Amino acid sequence: MRLTKDAQTVVEVVTMLGGHALLVGGFVRDQALGIESKDIDIEVHGPVTPEALIRHLEVRGRVDTVGQSFGVIKFGQDVDVSFP
């Protein structure tokens, strides 16, 4: 399973902040079926807040907070980050 640079960045930042990043959703399904995914879904667990994650990601790339009220942050071209 290969992650994009943007997805790797999210995982690294979440880990640095003391959280856990889980691959979820359509990306996991597509990997199991052996097909290419259009985006990567990452769910964040642990003591990481959306605000802290946004602050750390903004210096590393494009962050779109349009879905933040629903608990979703978009990073880069293909990563959707959610909080349970």
C-alpha contacts under 8 A as a table, 3 or more apart, distances in Angstrom:
res1	aa1	res2	aa2	distance
1	M	31	Q	7.11
3	L	6	D	7.94
3	L	7	A	5.79
3	L	8	Q	6.13
4	T	7	A	5.17
4	T	8	Q	6.21
5	K	8	Q	5.07
5	K	9	T	6.17
6	D	9	T	5.03
6	D	10	V	6.40
6	D	75	F	6.94
6	D	76	G	5.88
6	D	77	Q	7.66
6	D	78	D	7.47
6	D	79	V	6.82
7	A	10	V	5.13
7	A	11	V	6.32
7	A	40	I	7.07
7	A	78	D	7.89
7	A	79	V	6.02
8	Q	11	V	5.14
8	Q	12	E	6.12
9	T	12	E	5.10
9	T	13	V	6.14
9	T	60	R	7.91
10	V	13	V	5.22
10	V	14	V	6.06
10	V	21	A	7.98
10	V	57	L	7.35
10	V	75	F	7.92
11	V	14	V	5.22
11	V	15	T	6.10
11	V	20	H	7.77
11	V	21	A	5.64
12	E	15	T	5.17
12	E	16	M	6.05
13	V	16	M	4.94
13	V	17	L	6.20
13	V	53	L	7.29
13	V	56	H	7.02
13	V	57	L	7.39
14	V	17	L	5.16
14	V	18	G	6.49
14	V	19	G	5.21
14	V	20	H	6.28
14	V	21	A	6.35
14	V	44	V	7.21
14	V	48	V	6.94
14	V	53	L	7.04
15	T	18	G	5.08
15	T	19	G	5.09
15	T	20	H	5.91
15	T	21	A	7.24
16	M	19	G	7.39
17	L	47	P	7.64
17	L	48	V	6.17
18	G	46	G	6.91
18	G	47	P	6.50
18	G	48	V	6.86
19	G	44	V	6.81
19	G	45	H	5.63
19	G	46	G	4.44
19	G	47	P	5.82
19	G	48	V	5.69
20	H	44	V	5.82
20	H	45	H	5.11
20	H	46	G	6.13
21	A	42	I	6.17
21	A	43	E	5.75
21	A	44	V	4.80
21	A	45	H	6.47
22	L	42	I	5.46
22	L	43	E	5.15
22	L	44	V	6.46
22	L	45	H	7.85
23	L	27	F	7.29
23	L	28	V	6.58
23	L	40	I	7.47
23	L	41	D	5.93
23	L	42	I	4.72
23	L	43	E	6.46
24	V	27	F	6.42
24	V	28	V	5.62
24	V	40	I	7.95
24	V	41	D	5.43
24	V	42	I	5.80
24	V	43	E	6.60
25	G	28	V	5.72
25	G	29	R	6.59
25	G	41	D	5.98
26	G	29	R	4.95
26	G	30	D	5.91
26	G	37	S	7.40
26	G	40	I	7.56
26	G	41	D	7.19
27	F	30	D	5.16
27	F	31	Q	6.16
27	F	37	S	5.68
27	F	38	K	7.95
27	F	39	D	6.71
27	F	40	I	5.32
27	F	41	D	6.27
28	V	31	Q	5.14
28	V	32	A	6.26
29	R	32	A	5.14
29	R	33	L	6.31
30	D	33	L	5.02
30	D	34	G	5.99
30	D	35	I	5.13
30	D	36	E	6.34
30	D	37	S	5.95
31	Q	34	G	4.96
31	Q	35	I	6.04
31	Q	36	E	7.15
31	Q	37	S	7.59
32	A	35	I	7.85
37	S	40	I	7.11
38	K	78	D	6.97
39	D	78	D	4.50
39	D	79	V	5.76
39	D	80	D	7.33
40	I	78	D	6.03
40	I	79	V	4.85
40	I	80	D	6.19
41	D	79	V	6.00
41	D	80	D	4.90
41	D	81	V	6.03
41	D	82	S	7.64
42	I	79	V	7.30
42	I	80	D	6.20
42	I	81	V	4.84
42	I	82	S	6.28
43	E	81	V	5.75
43	E	82	S	4.76
43	E	83	F	5.68
43	E	84	P	7.15
44	V	48	V	7.40
44	V	81	V	7.10
44	V	82	S	6.19
44	V	83	F	5.29
44	V	84	P	7.36
45	H	48	V	7.02
45	H	83	F	6.90
45	H	84	P	7.37
48	V	52	A	6.67
48	V	53	L	6.78
49	T	52	A	5.29
49	T	53	L	6.27
50	P	53	L	5.12
50	P	54	I	6.05
50	P	71	G	7.96
50	P	83	F	7.66
51	E	54	I	5.18
51	E	55	R	6.18
52	A	55	R	5.12
52	A	56	H	6.32
53	L	56	H	5.27
53	L	57	L	6.04
54	I	57	L	5.10
54	I	58	E	5.91
54	I	63	V	7.00
54	I	73	I	7.98
55	R	58	E	5.49
55	R	59	V	7.28
56	H	59	V	6.04
56	H	60	R	7.23
57	L	60	R	5.09
57	L	61	G	6.22
57	L	62	R	7.70
57	L	63	V	6.84
57	L	75	F	7.66
58	E	61	G	5.49
58	E	62	R	6.20
58	E	63	V	5.86
61	G	75	F	7.13
61	G	76	G	6.10
62	R	75	F	5.79
62	R	76	G	5.08
63	V	73	I	7.08
63	V	74	K	5.78
63	V	75	F	4.70
63	V	76	G	6.48
64	D	67	G	7.67
64	D	73	I	6.05
64	D	74	K	4.97
64	D	75	F	6.36
65	T	68	Q	4.97
65	T	72	V	7.35
65	T	73	I	5.14
65	T	74	K	6.51
66	V	69	S	7.59
66	V	73	I	7.24
67	G	70	F	5.41
67	G	71	G	6.51
67	G	72	V	4.92
67	G	73	I	5.92
67	G	74	K	7.70
68	Q	71	G	4.79
68	Q	72	V	4.88
68	Q	73	I	5.56
69	S	72	V	7.33
71	G	82	S	5.43
71	G	83	F	5.49
71	G	84	P	7.55
72	V	80	D	6.51
72	V	81	V	5.45
72	V	82	S	4.46
72	V	83	F	6.89
73	I	80	D	5.86
73	I	81	V	5.03
73	I	82	S	6.41
74	K	77	Q	7.99
74	K	78	D	7.63
74	K	79	V	5.70
74	K	80	D	4.62
74	K	81	V	6.06
75	F	78	D	6.91
75	F	79	V	5.19
75	F	80	D	6.45
75	F	81	V	7.42
76	G	79	V	6.33
